[in-house]
Amino acid sequence: MKIELDVNGKHMSAEVEERTTLADCLRYEFGLTGTHLGCEHGVCGACTVIVNGAAVRSCLILAVQADGDSVTTVEGLSNDDALTPLQASFRKHHALQCGFCTPGMVTTAHALLTHEPNADEDRVRDVLSGNICRCTGYISIVEAVLDARSAYGRDGQ
């Protein structure tokens, strides 16, 4: 089937089999490999992307279901070579080690802060609880998200 998506602000189209997941379409049809595939069951959160403003597990949605939708991947969070305030905060707080979960963590946190720029620590922990990290213990990740809140509240990102 032919699908058309707005991916990171660009119109993209592809011919995909009906059973192709959005994650596979993003990675293999569009070359956006920042969307990582971990469990492929929607449990780990590594494949989280933003579809029409909401964080979703791209391994659980078929590409044909996203036809006509707006999709933002980790690559689309910034339109230039500079780090976003959230990405810079992850760096500042050493909120990553192996980096495998990082794209899903960043897109999840971006979706949260876009809608709730004043989210408190409990809310951040609750939202990020769906993203599994085997390296960091989450403390630095939560600190990074909390530190980035002011950029979202001020800029209305």
N, C-alpha and C positions, 0 to 999 in steps of 0.2 A: 504494500500500500504506500502511496505517496503521502508524506506528512509535511507540514509547514509549521515552523516554530519561530518565535522571536527569542533567540539565544544570545544573552549578554548584549542586548540592544541591536543585534543583527538578524535580518531575515535569513533563515536557513531552511532547506528542504532536503528530504532524503527519501529513497525507496527502502522500506523496511518490511520484514516479515511481520505478520500480525503478533507473533509471540515475542518480538524484540523488546527488551525493557528499555526504559528511558536511559538508564545508566549505560547500557551497551550502545545505544544510539549516540549518546554524547561522546563516549570514548572512541568508538570504532567508525562511526559515520562522520562525526564532526571533529575528531582529533583532540577533544577536550579531556585530557587524561588526569586533570586535577580531581575529578570525581572518582573516588576510589571504590573498589568493590571488595568487601570483606566477607561477610557471612552470606550475602545474597538472600537473606530471609527477613530483612528489615529490622534486625535486632541491634547491629553494631553502630549504625549511624554514619559510617564512613562515606556512604554514597549520598548524603543529604545535599539537596539542591533546593533552590527557592522557585516554586511554581506559582505564578500569579500572586506573589507576596507571601506565600506560606512555605515553611520548611517541610519538605517531603522526602521520603526515602525513594530515591530513583530506581532502586532495584525492585520495588514493589508496584511501580506504575509502568504500564506499557507505553511505548512511544506513541502508539496510535491514540491512546487516551489523552496525551498531551497535545495532540494536533491543534494548532491555532493558539496555543498558550504561550505565555511569556515565561522563560526559564532563565534563571541566573545561576551560574556555577561559580566556584571559587575564583576562576579566572576573570569573571565579570564583575567582581566586587570593586575593582579599580579600573579606571579608564586610562591610566598613565603608568609610568614605571615606578612611581612612588608607592610605598606601602600605605594602606588605609590606616586610620587611627586604631582600628581593632587589630589589624595585622601587626602594626608597630607595638601595640600593647602585648600581644602574644610574644613578640621578640623580646621586649623589655623585661617581661616577667619569666622568661625561659619556659613558656607554657607548651613546649613541645620537646620531644626527644627524637623518636624515630620518624615522626611526621606523618605516619600513615593515617591517623585519625584526624589530623589537623584540618584538612579541607572541610570535613563534615562538622567539626567543632566550630570553625569560623563561620560557615554558612548558617548553622543553627543559631549561634550567638548573634550574628548580623540580623537574622529574621526577628529574634527576640528583641534586640535593642531598637530596631526600626519601629516596632509596635509598642514596646514598653521601655523607653529610654531610662526610666528611673527604677527598673527592676532591682529588687534587693537581693542579697546573697542567697536567701532561701529560694527565691524564684529562679535565679540563675542556676543554682544547683538542681532544682527540679527539672528545668528545661534541658539541661545538659545531661541529666541522668540517662537519657536515651542514647547517648553517644559513649561508646566504650573506648577507654584508653588503657592500655596495659603497661604504660611506661611512667606516667607522671604522678598518679595519685590525685589528680584533679585540683589540688590546692592552687597551684600556679595558674591553671586554666581559669578557675573562678576569679582569682585576683586580676587576671588580664581583662576579663570581661567587665568586671566591676570598674576597673580603671578606665575603660574605653567609654563608659556611659556618657560622660560629659560631651564627647564629640557628637553623639547622637542627639542629645537633648538640645545642644546649641545649634547644630547644623540641620537638624530635622531629617537626617539621612534616612 
